[in-house]
């Protein structure tokens, strides 16, 4: 979570489209790592299913919210499409 927050701050601090573009690969890697981490949060219930403690569910929701905000902020930084 902290690495995603740091990456988000870097993207927000970038002043030019070139700076943001240079950070895009690192940003996408942070997002992919976050998705992988969310996939690992499930624990087996012994019956072939998965369950999640309330604490883990809360952490997962927090992470999902952060990732959605990062994606929206990133999209808001893109230059308008030209025709």
C-alpha positions, 0 to 999 in steps of 0.5 A: 500500500505504501509503495502505491501511495508513493507512486501516486504522489510521484504521478501527482507531483509530475509537472509535465506530460513527459514527466508523467509519461516517464512514470507510467511504466512504474505506475502500471507495475505498482497497480499490477503488484497491487492486484496480485497482492489482492489475489493472495489475500484469500485463505482456504476454508478447508472446504474448497472455498475461500474466506476472508477475515473482516480485517483483510476485507477492509484492507482489500477494500482500502486497496481497491479504493486507492487503485481506483483513485490512482487510475482516475487521477492518471486518466485525468492527467492525459492530454485531451484526444485530438481529432 
